Amino acid sequence: MNYKLKRYLLVIIGFMVVGIAVAFTLKANVGVGAYDAMAKSVSDIIGIEVGTMGIIFNCTCVLGQIIILRKNFRIIQLLQIPLSILLGTIINFVLYQCLLFEMNSFILSLIVFLIATCVAAFGVSIVMLVDEVTFALEGFCMCIADLIHIPFHVTRQAADVISIIVIVIITPLFNIPWSLGVGTILAMLIFGPLLGIFMKMLKPLFLKMDIIKE
């Protein structure tokens, strides 16, 4: 199979895996990552599906990249838009059409959340290793980091902090369910280490398959 085709197929698979996993974390209802939690809260206010809200947020992040980078914006990164649409569509389909059962046990919800978080980290690891197209939020945070000359992890963490602040303000204001919870804390603690583990595991395989280069 063509080198580029293999890479793009893997990126698509990575986004699909993440979409399915995010739907399960939302269904578990024990709190999700800050950015997804903000999408959930705003979707509750507006009355649209959470995946659709995610599409709007992510496309806004792509627009932000274009405004900041201007002529330095790489055309290939426009693929973030259809990939964001794919991600949001999968979240909507799995969450609203497939996961029709209720989780009445907190322990069960927590187990589902932890498994789904592991799966999401696996999907993100695929996309990061291939390094062809970034997720929209990460791409925007990279732009901000380059613009104001600070490390990427600082801007990415700032995005989570801003998301949490927005949720804390709008949740009581609009009397909507809290999208933050124990899952939000767990995601902050385990997602980064899981990325490191999966990327270390996948890298030799991807090298062997001639998907990435040393």
Buried (B, 14 or more C-beta within 10 A) or exposed (E): EEEEEBBBBBBBBBBBBBBBBBBBBBBBBBBBBBBBBBBBBBBBBEEBBBBBBBBBBBBEBBEBBEEBBEEEBEEEBBBBBEBBBBBBBBBBBBBBEEBEEEBEEEEEBBEBBBBBBBBBBBBBBBBBBBEBBBBBBBBBBBBBBBEEEEEBEEBBBBBBEEBBEBBEEBBEEEEBEBBBBEBBEBBBEBBEEBBEBBBEEBBEEBEEEEBBEE
